[in-house]
Amino acid sequence: MAKLSHELERFFFETEQPAHVKLADILLLAKERTFGFLLVILSLPSALPIPAPGYSVPFGILIFLLAIQMIAGSKTLWLPQKMINHPIKLETAQGVVKTGIPWLRRIEAIARPRLSYICVTLPGRVVIGSAIALMAISMMIPIPGTNTLPAMGIFVTSFGLLEDDGAISLGGLVLCLMGAILTSSILIALMWGGSSILDYIKIWLGR
């Protein structure tokens, strides 16, 4: 099975593509790895340290739908045709992929099948799906700071799912927890206009 970085490099840079591409076209690369593959692709733009305006909300919606289907134990995915057939500029997609490939290769270098029961059993997929669903909601919040870390959590967790690497998925779940704390902290600070969760943690540790 070809590595994801190789598949994306071949698709976007080694074969001729039209001026606009669609998620439906990229999805053909997934083969039997549909859920993990698509979750990695959808979280990649927001997880990278580059501006990705306009992608967090629609991709967050798609990620949420996929997560709910994982929780329900679905073996095949369903997504709105209008969204997966929405055209994306080839130059924009190539820019994201070019930036993301080095990060993909770093994770691929350490990924291998281990603790696979976390990724393939229903309880494990329910936990992963629940964490991803919460992070997808965070991605959809139009407030700075609520997108990148949750998207990174989804990206790493889903990459473990893609490679049947439960250890990487567990690392991703830790990032999801950190993302949940950060998002909650930001929201509480905005609502109360005062201390955030992080401030309270610092005070508690100081005692």
C-alpha positions in Angstrom: 0.0 0.0 0.0 1.5 3.3 -1.1 2.2 6.0 1.5 -0.2 8.9 1.7 2.5 11.4 0.9 3.5 9.5 -2.2 -0.2 9.3 -3.3 -0.7 13.0 -2.9 2.6 13.9 -4.5 1.7 11.8 -7.5 -1.8 13.1 -7.8 -1.0 16.8 -7.5 2.4 17.1 -9.0 3.1 14.1 -11.3 -0.1 13.8 -13.2 -2.0 16.5 -15.1 -5.0 17.9 -13.3 -7.7 20.4 -14.3 -7.6 24.0 -13.0 -10.0 22.9 -10.2 -10.1 19.6 -8.3 -12.8 18.1 -6.1 -12.7 16.1 -2.9 -14.5 13.4 -4.8 -11.5 13.1 -7.1 -9.0 12.9 -4.2 -11.2 10.3 -2.4 -10.5 7.9 -5.2 -7.0 7.5 -3.8 -8.4 6.3 -0.5 -9.3 2.8 -1.6 -10.2 0.8 1.6 -8.7 3.5 3.9 -11.6 5.8 3.4 -12.3 7.2 6.9 -8.7 7.8 8.0 -7.7 9.0 4.6 -10.4 11.6 4.3 -10.1 12.8 7.9 -6.4 13.4 7.4 -7.1 15.3 4.1 -9.8 17.5 5.6 -7.9 18.4 8.7 -4.6 19.1 7.0 -5.3 22.7 5.8 -6.3 23.9 9.3 -3.6 21.9 11.1 -0.7 23.4 9.1 1.0 26.6 10.3 -0.2 28.5 7.3 -3.4 30.6 6.8 -6.3 28.5 5.5 -9.2 31.0 5.4 -12.6 29.6 4.4 -11.7 25.9 5.0 -12.2 25.4 8.8 -16.0 25.6 8.7 -16.9 23.5 5.7 -14.2 20.9 6.3 -15.2 20.9 10.0 -18.8 20.1 9.0 -17.6 17.2 6.8 -15.3 15.9 9.6 -18.2 16.1 12.1 -20.3 14.0 9.7 -17.6 11.4 9.3 -17.0 11.2 13.1 -20.7 10.6 13.8 -20.7 7.8 11.2 -17.6 6.3 13.0 -19.4 6.4 16.3 -22.4 4.7 14.8 -20.1 1.9 13.5 -20.7 2.6 9.9 -18.4 0.7 7.5 -19.1 3.0 4.5 -19.2 6.8 4.6 -21.8 9.3 3.3 -21.1 12.9 2.6 -23.2 15.6 0.9 -22.5 15.4 -2.9 -22.6 19.2 -3.1 -19.8 19.6 -0.7 -17.5 16.9 -2.0 -18.0 18.0 -5.5 -17.3 21.7 -4.7 -14.4 22.9 -6.9 -11.1 23.8 -5.2 -8.5 25.7 -7.1 -5.6 23.4 -8.0 -3.0 26.0 -7.0 -4.6 26.3 -3.5 -4.7 22.5 -3.1 -1.1 22.2 -4.3 0.1 24.8 -1.9 -1.5 23.0 1.1 -0.2 19.6 0.0 3.3 20.9 -0.7 3.5 22.3 2.8 1.9 19.2 4.4 4.0 16.5 2.7 7.1 17.0 4.9 4.9 16.7 8.0 3.2 13.6 6.6 6.6 12.0 5.9 7.8 12.7 9.4 4.8 10.8 10.8 5.1 8.0 8.2 8.7 7.4 9.2 7.5 6.2 12.7 4.1 4.8 11.8 3.6 1.0 11.9 0.7 -1.3 12.8 0.7 -1.5 16.7 -2.1 -1.4 19.3 -4.3 -1.9 16.3 -7.3 -2.8 18.5 -7.6 0.9 19.3 -8.3 1.7 15.7 -10.3 -1.3 14.5 -12.6 -2.3 17.5 -15.9 -0.5 17.9 -15.1 0.9 21.4 -11.9 2.3 20.1 -13.6 3.9 17.1 -16.3 5.3 19.3 -13.7 7.0 21.5 -11.8 8.3 18.5 -15.0 9.4 16.7 -16.2 11.2 19.8 -12.9 13.1 20.2 -12.9 14.0 16.5 -16.5 15.2 16.6 -15.7 17.6 19.5 -12.6 18.9 17.7 -14.7 19.4 14.5 -17.1 21.6 16.4 -14.1 23.6 17.7 -12.9 24.0 14.1 -16.2 25.5 13.2 -16.1 28.2 15.9 -15.1 31.5 14.1 -12.7 32.6 16.9 -8.9 32.7 16.6 -7.2 29.9 18.5 -10.0 27.4 18.3 -9.0 25.9 14.9 -5.3 24.9 14.7 -4.7 22.7 17.7 -8.0 20.8 17.4 -7.2 20.3 13.7 -3.8 19.0 14.6 -5.5 16.6 17.1 -7.8 15.3 14.3 -4.9 15.0 11.9 -2.6 12.9 14.2 -5.5 10.8 15.5 -6.7 10.1 12.0 -3.3 9.3 10.7 -3.0 6.6 13.3 -6.4 5.4 12.1 -5.1 5.4 8.5 -2.0 3.3 9.4 -3.6 1.1 12.1 -1.2 2.7 14.6 -3.0 2.9 17.9 0.0 4.6 19.5 -0.1 7.5 17.1 -3.9 7.7 17.6 -3.4 7.9 21.3 -0.9 10.8 20.8 -3.6 12.4 18.7 -6.2 12.0 21.4 -3.8 13.8 23.8 -3.7 16.7 21.3 -7.5 16.6 21.1 -7.6 16.9 24.9 -5.3 19.9 24.8 -7.4 21.4 22.0 -10.5 21.0 24.1 -8.9 22.7 27.1 -7.6 25.6 24.9 -11.0 26.1 23.2 -12.9 25.9 26.5 -10.4 28.4 28.0 -10.9 30.8 25.2 -14.7 30.6 25.3 -14.9 31.0 29.0 -12.5 34.0 28.9 -14.7 35.6 26.2 -17.9 34.9 28.1 -16.7 35.9 31.5 -14.3 38.6 30.4 -11.8 37.4 33.0 -9.7 34.4 33.9 -9.6 31.4 31.6 -9.2 27.8 32.5 -5.4 28.1 31.9 -5.3 30.9 34.4 -7.1 28.7 37.0 -4.7 25.8 36.3 -1.7 28.1 36.9 -3.2 29.4 40.2 -3.9 25.8 41.3 -0.4 24.6 40.4 1.0 27.6 42.3 -0.7 26.5 45.4 
